[in-house]
Amino acid sequence: MIPVPGFEGRRVAVFGLGRSGITAARALHAGGAVPVLWDDGVSGRMQAEAEGFIVEDLTRADWSGFAALVLSPGAPLTHPKPHWTVERAHAAGVPVMGDVELFARALDALPQGQRPRVVAITGTNGKSTTTALIGWVLKSAGLSVHIGGNIGIGVLALPAPTPDAVYVIEVSSYQLDLTTTFAPDVAILTNISPDHLDRHGGMEGYVAAKAKLFQAHGEGRTAIIGTDERWGNDIFDALLSRGGWTTMVTTRVLMVGGGRRGGVPADKIGERLSEGRARYFDAGHLVMMEATDGELTADSVMIADLTKARSLPGRHNAQNAAFAYAAARALGVSHDAAVEGLMTFPGLAHRMEAVGRLGGVRFINDSKGTNADAARQALASYPSVFWIAGGKAKEGGIEALRDLFPHVARAYLIGEAADAFSVTLADTPHVVAHTMERAVELAAADAAKAGGEQVVLLSPACASFDQFPDFEVRGEAFRAAVLALGAQPEPAA
């Protein structure tokens, strides 16, 4: 746990007693504060009482006595309208913050030489894989690494800071909205596409929340930004005048001589590049990373052939690898150690995860593909797939994926969206399978009948909440159905 100082002896309101809320209460108590907890649900209040916390109805509380409100990221800060606790806090002049802001303040309270380093990752898609991949690369290079935040362990539940540690944390737009002093050493934006617009009042608010990751960017800090979308490109341009180091990551070929197009081998940069450029590369200062054609290049230097990395298929994973490589180099990891980490990454559950093989058929679990943009990355990774899709549809459904329908050998539709997706697919071969088990059974049979090497892909382009509690349970249902057919689990990388 990371104790949070700065509120010693003072009452701090904590609303929302899910994972982040109850962890924040523990961290505040460990730092000397008096947390006062409330939740609309009885079970959360019961857990808090069982742990000995003060549980008080915040609708009746005297808000002038609170030093801060710690708000669950699940409660709206501004849209569609501020949560009632936010209105009470604002009326009483009480600052509102979340667990990531408490984490930032805990680190800021340490003496300069005792502070660990922080890598923070946000983005609409790819942030969880990028977070896990960075953690893997840094651990493989021998660093002391703690991984958490919006992925896995809540940030305040991570081990207490030590000077040699590196925290690698995923942060959502909801969490960033609740920060004011968060200042990671390496800040990464993977991409931006429309999402959570109801919670941010539209695209402008959503982009502004993501941009808060760079609110402290300047000397001694590194920003690594995906620039394929105009929103990321605008943030990149805005940061160039603020000092620090800023690296762009793109899937476009922008620099002549990259990779198989004539990139400089990393062991030849002293001979082939100017002294200045070689010095910057050796120091881990990268201007541009290109993730194209299954390879990585950085400032015309050939970094890695990703076709040899089994757990990083597709353009989107090449982007993830570029972010991880750039982050590792910014933290002082050598080129060779960073590449070795990329090549040995075992992958992340439910994100383009190879779960089994039956004859020539591979089964890929991309249950985290909860919107069309995420499913696009998965579909584009294979020339032909037997695609399992459906669930609780997001706005627009799969209309935006029409250009990838030629990649679909046949689709198997499940959940609430099945009938609507059937209309959109039209002449693209498909069947309404309704359930995961039936979809896997039909897809496996059709893929085997096609012969040769085939892929059955679960990438639903939907939320899971019609049939499953979350995307993890949906992915495990896919895995169970695959293994029930007699498929052999994929060996570890």
C-alpha positions in Angstrom: 0.0 0.0 0.0 1.0 3.6 -0.6 0.2 5.8 2.4 -1.2 9.2 1.4 0.1 12.1 3.6 -1.1 15.7 3.7 -4.5 15.1 5.4 -3.3 14.2 8.9 -6.1 14.4 11.5 -8.5 15.8 8.9 -11.8 14.3 7.6 -11.8 13.2 4.0 -15.0 12.2 2.3 -14.7 9.1 0.1 -17.7 8.3 -2.2 -17.9 5.0 -4.1 -16.6 1.9 -2.4 -15.5 -0.3 -5.3 -11.8 -1.3 -5.7 -10.4 2.3 -6.0 -12.6 3.8 -3.2 -11.9 1.3 -0.5 -8.2 1.2 -1.4 -8.1 5.0 -1.2 -9.7 4.9 2.2 -7.0 2.5 3.4 -4.2 4.6 2.0 -5.6 7.8 3.5 -5.9 6.1 6.9 -2.4 4.9 6.7 -1.3 8.5 6.0 -3.0 9.8 9.1 -6.3 11.1 7.6 -9.8 10.3 8.9 -11.7 8.9 5.9 -15.5 9.1 6.0 -17.0 6.7 3.6 -20.3 6.4 1.8 -21.8 4.4 -1.1 -25.2 4.1 -2.5 -24.9 0.3 -2.2 -25.4 -1.5 1.1 -22.7 -4.1 0.4 -20.0 -1.4 0.0 -21.0 0.2 3.3 -21.0 -3.2 5.0 -17.5 -3.9 3.9 -16.3 -0.5 5.0 -17.9 -1.0 8.5 -16.3 -4.5 8.7 -12.9 -2.9 8.2 -13.6 -0.4 11.0 -14.0 2.7 8.8 -16.4 5.6 9.6 -19.5 5.2 7.4 -21.6 8.3 7.3 -24.5 9.4 5.1 -22.9 12.1 3.0 -26.3 13.5 2.1 -26.6 14.7 5.7 -23.0 15.5 6.4 -21.5 18.9 7.2 -19.3 19.4 4.1 -17.4 22.4 5.6 -15.6 19.9 7.8 -14.0 17.9 4.9 -10.5 18.5 3.6 -11.3 16.8 0.3 -13.7 14.6 -1.6 -12.2 11.4 -3.1 -14.6 10.4 -5.9 -15.0 7.1 -7.5 -14.1 7.3 -11.3 -17.5 5.7 -11.9 -19.3 8.8 -10.6 -19.7 11.7 -13.1 -17.6 14.8 -12.4 -19.3 17.0 -15.0 -21.5 15.2 -17.4 -24.3 14.3 -18.0 -24.5 16.3 -14.7 -22.2 16.5 -11.7 -22.7 13.8 -9.1 -24.5 15.1 -6.1 -21.4 14.7 -4.0 -19.5 16.9 -6.4 -22.2 19.6 -6.1 -21.9 19.4 -2.3 -18.1 19.6 -2.4 -18.1 22.6 -4.8 -20.7 24.5 -2.7 -18.4 24.0 0.4 -15.2 24.8 -1.5 -13.9 21.3 -1.0 -11.4 20.0 -3.6 -12.5 16.9 -5.6 -9.9 14.3 -6.6 -9.4 10.6 -7.4 -7.0 7.8 -6.5 -4.4 8.8 -9.2 -4.3 12.3 -7.7 -3.7 10.8 -4.2 -0.9 8.7 -5.7 0.7 11.8 -7.2 0.5 13.7 -3.9 2.0 10.8 -2.0 5.0 10.7 -4.4 5.4 14.5 -4.3 5.6 14.4 -0.5 8.8 12.3 -0.8 12.3 14.0 -0.8 13.5 14.5 -4.4 16.1 11.8 -4.2 13.7 9.2 -2.8 11.0 9.4 -5.5 10.4 6.5 -7.8 9.8 7.0 -11.6 6.4 6.8 -13.1 5.2 5.7 -16.6 1.5 6.4 -17.3 -0.5 5.2 -20.2 -3.8 6.3 -21.5 -5.7 6.1 -24.8 -9.0 4.8 -26.2 -7.6 1.5 -27.3 -4.5 -0.5 -26.6 -3.6 1.0 -23.2 -3.9 -2.2 -21.3 -1.7 -4.2 -23.6 0.8 -1.3 -23.8 0.9 -1.1 -20.0 1.5 -4.8 -19.6 4.1 -4.8 -22.4 6.0 -1.9 -20.9 6.0 -3.7 -17.5 7.3 -6.9 -19.1 10.1 -5.1 -21.0 11.2 -3.2 -17.9 11.1 -6.3 -15.7 13.0 -8.3 -18.3 15.7 -5.5 -18.2 16.1 -6.0 -14.5 14.2 -3.0 -13.2 12.0 -3.1 -10.1 8.5 -2.6 -11.6 5.0 -2.2 -10.1 2.1 -2.4 -12.6 -1.5 -1.3 -11.9 -4.0 1.5 -12.0 -6.9 1.0 -14.3 -5.4 -2.5 -15.1 -5.1 -5.1 -12.3 -4.2 -3.6 -8.9 -5.5 -0.2 -7.9 -2.7 2.3 -7.9 -2.7 3.0 -4.2 -2.6 -0.8 -3.4 0.8 -1.1 -5.2 3.9 -1.5 -3.0 5.2 1.5 -1.1 7.7 3.6 -3.0 11.4 2.9 -3.1 13.9 5.1 -5.0 14.7 2.3 -7.5 11.1 1.5 -8.4 9.2 2.2 -11.6 5.4 2.4 -11.5 3.8 1.6 -14.8 0.1 2.6 -14.5 -2.8 2.6 -16.9 -5.1 5.7 -16.4 -8.5 6.2 -17.8 -10.1 9.5 -18.9 -12.3 9.3 -15.8 -9.3 9.1 -13.5 -7.4 11.9 -15.4 -10.4 14.2 -15.0 -9.8 13.9 -11.3 -6.2 15.0 -11.3 -4.4 18.3 -10.9 -0.8 17.5 -10.0 -0.2 14.2 -11.6 3.2 14.4 -13.3 4.6 11.1 -14.8 8.2 10.9 -15.9 7.0 9.2 -19.1 3.5 9.9 -20.3 2.0 7.9 -23.2 -1.1 8.5 -25.3 -1.8 5.5 -27.5 -4.7 6.9 -29.6 -8.0 8.7 -29.4 -11.3 7.9 -31.0 -14.8 8.8 -29.9 -15.7 7.0 -26.6 -17.3 7.9 -23.3 -18.7 11.1 -24.8 -21.7 11.2 -22.5 -19.3 11.4 -19.5 -17.2 14.2 -21.0 -19.8 16.3 -22.7 -18.6 15.4 -26.2 -15.4 14.9 -28.1 -13.8 18.1 -27.0 -14.2 17.2 -23.3 -12.9 13.7 -23.9 -9.8 14.9 -25.6 -9.2 17.5 -22.9 -9.4 14.7 -20.3 -6.8 12.6 -22.1 -4.6 15.7 -22.5 -4.4 16.1 -18.8 -1.9 13.4 -18.7 0.6 16.0 -20.1 -0.4 18.8 -17.7 3.1 18.8 -16.2 5.1 18.1 -19.3 8.4 20.0 -19.4 12.1 19.6 -18.7 13.1 16.2 -17.6 9.8 14.5 -18.8 9.1 12.4 -21.9 5.8 12.4 -23.8 5.1 9.6 -26.3 2.1 10.2 -28.5 0.2 8.3 -31.2 -0.3 10.7 -34.0 -2.4 8.7 -36.5 -5.6 10.6 -35.4 -5.8 14.3 -35.6 -6.5 14.6 -31.9 -3.2 13.0 -31.0 -1.4 15.0 -33.6 -2.8 18.2 -32.1 -1.7 17.3 -28.6 1.8 16.4 -30.0 2.1 19.8 -31.8 1.0 21.6 -28.6 3.7 19.9 -26.5 6.6 20.7 -28.8 7.1 24.2 -27.3 7.0 23.1 -23.7 10.4 21.6 -23.2 11.0 18.0 -22.2 11.1 15.4 -24.9 8.3 14.5 -27.2 8.2 11.4 -29.4 5.6 10.6 -32.1 4.5 7.1 -32.9 2.8 6.5 -36.3 1.8 3.6 -38.5 2.6 5.7 -41.6 5.9 5.8 -43.5 7.1 9.3 -42.9 10.9 9.0 -43.0 12.8 7.7 -46.0 14.9 4.7 -45.3 13.0 2.9 -42.6 13.3 -0.8 -41.9 13.1 -3.0 -45.0 13.0 0.2 -46.9 16.7 0.7 -46.0 16.8 1.3 -42.3 20.2 1.6 -40.5 21.0 -1.5 -38.4 21.2 -0.6 -34.8 24.8 -1.9 -34.5 25.8 0.3 -37.4 24.5 3.7 -36.2 28.0 4.9 -35.3 29.1 4.4 -38.9 25.9 5.4 -40.8 24.5 8.3 -38.7 26.0 11.6 -37.8 27.6 11.9 -34.4 24.7 14.0 -33.1 22.0 11.6 -34.2 23.9 8.6 -32.9 24.3 10.3 -29.5 20.6 11.1 -29.3 19.7 7.5 -30.2 22.1 6.1 -27.6 20.6 8.4 -25.0 17.1 7.1 -25.8 15.9 10.4 -27.2 13.7 9.4 -30.2 11.9 11.8 -32.4 9.7 9.4 -34.5 8.8 5.8 -34.3 7.2 4.1 -37.3 5.2 0.8 -36.7 4.6 -0.5 -40.2 4.8 -3.8 -42.1 5.4 -5.9 -39.1 8.5 -3.9 -38.0 9.7 -1.0 -35.9 11.9 1.8 -37.0 13.1 4.8 -35.0 14.5 7.8 -36.8 15.5 5.6 -39.7 17.1 3.0 -37.4 15.8 -0.6 -37.8 14.6 -1.6 -34.3 12.8 -5.0 -34.6 11.2 -7.5 -37.0 7.9 -8.1 -35.2 6.9 -11.0 -37.4 9.1 -13.0 -35.1 7.2 -11.9 -32.0 4.3 -14.4 -31.7 2.2 -12.3 -29.2 2.4 -9.0 -31.2 0.5 -9.6 -34.4 -1.1 -6.7 -36.4 -0.5 -3.0 -36.9 -2.0 -2.1 -33.5 0.4 -4.4 -31.7 3.3 -2.9 -33.6 2.1 0.5 -32.2 2.0 -1.0 -28.7 5.6 -2.3 -29.2 6.7 1.2 -30.4 5.3 2.8 -27.2 7.0 0.2 -25.1 10.3 0.5 -26.8 10.3 4.3 -26.6 9.3 4.2 -22.9 12.0 1.7 -22.0 14.7 3.7 -23.8 13.6 6.9 -22.1 14.2 5.2 -18.8 17.7 4.1 -19.7 17.1 0.6 -20.9 19.5 -0.4 -23.7 18.4 -1.1 -27.3 19.2 -4.8 -27.1 17.4 -5.3 -23.7 14.3 -3.4 -24.9 14.0 -5.5 -28.1 14.6 -8.7 -26.2 11.6 -7.8 -24.0 9.4 -7.2 -27.0 10.2 -10.5 -28.6 9.5 -12.5 -25.4 6.3 -10.8 -24.3 3.7 -13.6 -23.6 0.7 -11.5 -24.4 -2.3 -10.3 -22.3 -5.4 -12.2 -21.5 -8.5 -11.3 -23.7 -6.4 -9.1 -26.0 -5.5 -10.9 -29.2 -4.7 -13.9 -26.9 -4.1 -17.2 -28.6 -6.1 -19.6 -26.5 -5.9 -22.9 -28.4 -5.4 -24.8 -31.6 -7.4 -27.6 -33.1 -5.7 -29.0 -36.2 -5.0 -26.1 -38.5 -7.4 -23.8 -36.6 -6.2 -21.2 -34.2 -8.6 -19.6 -31.7 -7.9 -15.9 -30.8 -9.6 -14.3 -27.8 -10.0 -10.5 -28.2 -12.9 -10.1 -25.8 -11.5 -6.7 -24.9 -12.5 -5.5 -28.4 -15.6 -3.8 -26.9 -16.1 -1.2 -29.7 -15.8 -1.1 -33.5 -12.4 0.6 -33.4 -10.9 -2.1 -31.2 -12.4 -4.8 -33.4 -11.0 -3.1 -36.5 -7.4 -3.7 -35.2 -8.1 -7.4 -34.7 -9.9 -7.9 -38.0 -7.1 -6.1 -39.9 -4.5 -8.4 -38.4 -5.6 -11.4 -40.5 -6.4 -11.8 -44.2 -9.3 -14.1 -43.4 -11.2 -14.9 -40.1 -14.2 -16.7 -38.8 -15.5 -13.9 -36.7 -17.5 -14.1 -33.5 -19.1 -10.7 -32.8 -22.0 -9.2 -30.8 -23.2 -8.3 -27.4 -24.5 -5.0 -26.2 -23.9 -2.7 -29.2 -22.1 0.7 -29.0 -23.4 3.6 -31.0 -22.9 3.0 -34.7 -22.6 -0.8 -34.3 -20.2 -2.3 -36.9 -21.1 0.1 -39.7 -17.6 1.6 -39.6 -16.1 -1.9 -40.3 -17.6 -2.4 -43.7 -14.3 -2.0 -45.5 -13.0 -5.0 -43.5 -16.0 -7.3 -44.3 -13.9 -8.9 -47.1 -11.7 -10.3 -44.3 -14.7 -12.2 -42.9 -15.0 -15.8 -44.2 -18.1 -16.0 -42.0 -19.5 -14.2 -39.0 -21.2 -15.8 -36.0 -23.4 -13.3 -34.1 -24.3 -13.4 -30.4 -26.2 -11.4 -27.9 -28.5 -8.4 -28.2 -26.8 -7.0 -31.3 -27.1 -10.2 -33.4 -30.1 -9.1 -35.4 -28.8 -5.6 -36.0 -25.4 -6.9 -37.0 -27.0 -9.3 -39.3 -28.7 -6.5 -41.2 -25.3 -4.6 -41.5 -23.4 -7.6 -42.7 -26.1 -8.2 -45.4 -24.4 -10.4 -48.1 -21.3 -11.1 -46.0 -21.7 -14.8 -44.9 -23.0 -14.9 -41.4 -25.3 -16.8 -39.0 -27.1 -15.7 -35.8 -25.7 -18.2 -33.2 -27.1 -16.4 -30.1 -24.8 -18.0 -27.6 -21.0 -18.1 -27.2 -20.9 -21.9 -27.1 -22.9 -22.3 -30.3 -20.8 -19.6 -32.1 -17.6 -21.4 -31.2 -19.0 -24.8 -32.3 -20.2 -23.5 -35.7 -17.0 -21.4 -36.3 -14.7 -24.3 -35.5 -16.5 -26.6 -37.8 -16.5 -24.1 -40.7 -12.9 -23.3 -40.2 -11.9 -26.9 -40.2 -13.9 -27.5 -43.3 -12.1 -24.7 -45.1 -8.8 -26.5 -44.6 -5.3 -25.2 -44.1 -4.4 -22.6 -41.5 -7.5 -20.7 -40.3 -8.3 -18.3 -37.5 -11.5 -18.2 -35.3 -11.5 -14.7 -33.8 -13.6 -13.5 -30.9 -13.6 -9.7 -31.2 -17.2 -8.7 -30.3 -17.2 -4.9 -31.1 -19.7 -4.7 -28.2 -19.9 -4.4 -24.5 -20.5 -7.7 -22.7 -23.3 -6.7 -20.3 -26.2 -8.4 -22.1 -24.8 -11.9 -21.4 -21.7 -11.5 -19.2 -20.7 -9.4 -16.2 -17.6 -8.1 -18.0 -15.3 -8.7 -20.9 -13.1 -11.0 -18.8 -15.9 -13.4 -18.1 -16.9 -13.3 -21.8 -13.3 -14.2 -22.8 -13.2 -17.0 -20.3 -16.5 -18.4 -21.7 -14.8 -18.3 -25.2 -11.7 -20.1 -23.8 -13.9 -22.8 -22.1 -15.9 -23.4 -25.3 -12.7 -23.8 -27.3 -11.1 -26.2 -24.9 -14.4 -28.2 -24.7 -14.0 -29.0 -28.4 -10.7 -30.7 -27.7 -8.4 -27.8 -28.7 -4.9 -27.8 -27.2 -3.9 -24.7 -25.3 -1.3 -22.6 -27.0 2.2 -23.0 -25.5 3.7 -20.0 -23.7 5.9 -17.8 -25.8 
